[in-house]
Structures are given as structure tokens and as C-alpha cells.
Amino acid sequence: MSEITRVPLQPVRKGSLARIWLGVIVALLIGGTAAWAVRYQGLVVETVKAGTGPSPALTDVVLVNYAGHLQSGKEFDKGEKVAMPVEGVIPGFSQGLQKMQRGGKYKLIIPAAMAYGAEEKKNPATGEVVIPANSDLVFDVELVDFRSAAEIEQQRQMLQQMQQQMGGKGGPGAPVPGMEAMPQP
């Protein structure tokens, strides 16, 4: 036969229950603040003007107007009707593009961890630091258009055939009507 050791339960002291609930509330507040901080440090996509239709996929090529700024407001880059592969840009910009729609205007607030992180970016011509290390970035972006890589290749081939039929010199680098600024694969 085994013997059971009994430990008498002590009554809860006056005020202990209030302290327990206070501890639970503090723990919830700390957890909520931590969750807010993580969300705050993530990518923010603000819709300035809604677009229409589907959003670009990771494998698509977009045509955008954009301006990039540091948090201080200093502009570091700008472009109009710039073609770029969605997967060929910094992670925050890529994820933001995939949430946009054709014809829409957006503001992306990209934390440093989703941009260049601890790496500073310099102007190759002057050596001036354009984007300091650990900088959060802000982009104003208008998604003008986007196409899949397959559509671009198909249009390029059609244009090449048309130019060959007309005696021109169409080649793999020939521009595609409507997407002349698209990059070459």
C-alpha cells in the first residue's frame, strides 16, 4: 500500500486574487504591444487611388511610375514608365506590387529589413551614400500596366516575325508595342 502525502491548501490571502488578475492584464498588454510592434515593422501598402482588375504575380513584369524617399522625405530615386520584373526588386517592393491593381496609385512603407537592411547604397558616379544602412523606405507607386513573361515573349516573337516579313531586322531585343520599356530576359 502506498501512502499519500497530503498538503493542506492554504486559503487565498486577501488581495491576492486582484494581483493575479492584474498580472494577467499586464501580460495581455505586453503581448498586444509586441504584436502591434511586429505589425508596425512590416510592409504597409496604402491605397491612394484604387486600381482595377487582377494584381501582378511574382513572375510578371510591371510598368510603373514611382518615386522613392527616405523617412526624412529626401528623394533617392524616381522613374516614369519603368519596366521591372516583380521578382527582381527588393522584397518589400515586390510584395507591395503583388497587392496593387492596374491603374492604381499606392504608397509603400517598407521597413529596412524588407529593403536593403544593414547595407548602405551609394551613387556609383559620386560615391555619395544615397540610402543609409538600416533605412526604412517610402515609395509612391502608380501601376501603369503589367504582363506575364510569357505574354512579353509571345509579343516579341510576333513583332520579330512581322519585321522579318517586311525585310526589317527584328530580333530578340526588338521592342514590343505598348511595352517598349520592358527589360530583356
C-alpha positions in Angstrom: 0.0 0.0 0.0 1.3 3.4 -0.9 0.9 6.3 1.4 -0.4 9.6 0.1 1.2 12.7 1.5 -1.4 15.4 1.9 -0.6 19.0 1.7 -3.2 21.3 3.1 -4.3 24.1 0.8 -3.9 27.5 2.2 -6.6 30.0 1.8 -6.0 32.7 -0.7 -4.8 35.8 1.0 -6.8 38.9 0.8 -5.8 41.0 -2.3 -4.0 38.0 -4.0 -6.8 37.5 -6.5 -6.6 41.1 -7.6 -2.8 40.7 -8.1 -3.3 37.6 -10.2 -5.8 39.5 -12.4 -3.5 42.5 -12.6 -0.7 40.1 -13.7 -3.0 38.6 -16.4 -3.9 42.1 -17.7 -0.3 43.2 -17.8 0.7 40.0 -19.7 -2.1 40.7 -22.2 -1.0 44.3 -22.7 2.7 43.2 -23.2 1.6 40.6 -25.8 -0.7 43.1 -27.6 2.1 45.7 -27.7 4.6 43.1 -29.1 2.1 42.1 -31.8 1.5 45.7 -32.7 5.2 46.4 -32.9 5.7 43.4 -35.2 2.9 44.6 -37.4 4.2 48.2 -37.3 7.6 47.0 -38.5 6.1 45.1 -41.5 5.3 46.3 -45.0 2.5 48.9 -45.2 0.6 49.3 -48.5 -1.7 52.4 -48.5 -4.1 52.8 -51.5 -4.1 56.4 -52.7 -6.3 55.6 -55.7 -7.8 52.2 -56.3 -6.9 50.3 -59.4 -9.0 47.6 -61.2 -8.6 44.0 -62.2 -6.1 41.4 -61.0 -2.8 42.0 -59.3 0.6 41.1 -60.7 2.2 37.8 -59.8 5.8 37.2 -58.8 6.7 36.1 -62.3 5.1 39.1 -64.1 6.8 42.3 -65.4 5.3 45.6 -64.4 5.3 49.1 -65.9 5.3 51.7 -63.1 5.8 55.4 -62.3 7.5 55.7 -58.9 9.4 58.0 -56.5 11.4 56.6 -53.6 12.0 58.6 -50.4 13.8 58.1 -47.1 11.6 58.6 -44.0 13.1 62.1 -43.8 11.4 62.9 -47.1 14.7 63.0 -49.1 14.1 61.6 -52.6 16.7 59.0 -53.7 15.1 57.6 -56.9 12.4 58.4 -59.4 11.2 56.9 -62.7 8.4 57.1 -65.2 7.1 54.1 -67.2 9.9 51.9 -65.8 9.6 48.2 -66.6 10.8 45.8 -63.9 10.3 42.2 -63.1 8.3 41.8 -59.8 10.8 39.2 -58.5 13.8 41.4 -59.4 13.3 44.2 -56.8 13.7 44.4 -53.0 11.4 42.1 -51.1 9.1 44.9 -49.7 8.6 46.4 -53.2 7.9 43.0 -54.7 5.3 42.1 -52.1 3.7 45.6 -52.4 3.5 45.2 -56.2 1.6 42.0 -55.8 -1.1 43.8 -53.8 -1.7 46.5 -56.4 -4.1 46.7 -59.3 -3.6 48.2 -62.8 -4.2 52.0 -62.8 -4.0 52.3 -59.0 -1.7 54.6 -57.0 -0.2 53.4 -53.8 2.2 54.4 -51.0 4.6 51.7 -49.8 6.2 52.0 -46.4 9.0 49.4 -46.4 11.0 48.6 -43.3 14.7 48.3 -43.6 14.6 44.5 -43.1 12.5 44.2 -46.3 14.7 46.7 -48.2 18.5 46.9 -48.0 18.9 46.1 -44.3 22.3 47.0 -42.9 23.7 47.6 -46.4 24.1 51.2 -47.5 23.6 52.1 -51.1 25.9 54.6 -52.9 25.6 56.6 -56.1 28.1 54.8 -58.4 29.1 58.1 -60.1 29.7 60.2 -56.9 30.2 57.7 -54.2 27.7 59.6 -52.1 25.5 57.4 -49.7 22.0 57.7 -51.2 20.3 55.2 -48.8 21.9 54.9 -45.4 22.2 51.5 -43.7 19.0 50.3 -41.8 16.8 52.9 -43.6 13.0 52.4 -43.9 11.9 53.5 -47.4 8.7 55.1 -48.7 7.6 54.7 -52.3 4.8 56.4 -54.2 3.9 54.0 -57.0 1.5 54.0 -59.9 0.9 50.6 -61.5 0.5 51.6 -65.2 0.4 48.0 -66.6 1.8 44.5 -66.2 2.2 41.4 -68.3 3.4 37.9 -67.8 6.8 36.9 -69.1 5.1 34.5 -71.5 2.9 37.4 -72.9 6.0 39.5 -73.4 7.9 36.7 -75.2 4.9 36.0 -77.4 4.6 39.6 -78.4 8.3 39.8 -79.1 8.2 36.8 -81.3 5.2 38.2 -83.2 7.0 41.5 -83.7 10.1 39.7 -84.9 8.1 37.7 -87.5 6.4 40.9 -88.7 9.7 42.7 -89.1 11.2 39.7 -90.9 8.3 39.6 -93.3 8.8 43.3 -94.0 12.5 42.8 -94.5 13.4 44.6 -91.2 15.9 43.4 -88.7 13.7 42.2 -85.8 15.5 40.3 -83.2 15.1 39.1 -79.7 15.8 42.6 -78.4 13.2 44.3 -80.5 10.6 46.3 -78.6 7.1 45.1 -78.1 4.3 47.5 -79.0 2.9 49.1 -75.9 5.6 47.8 -73.6 8.7 49.3 -75.3 10.4 49.8 -71.9 10.2 46.2 -70.9 13.6 44.7 -69.9 15.2 42.0 -71.9 15.3 38.5 -70.4 
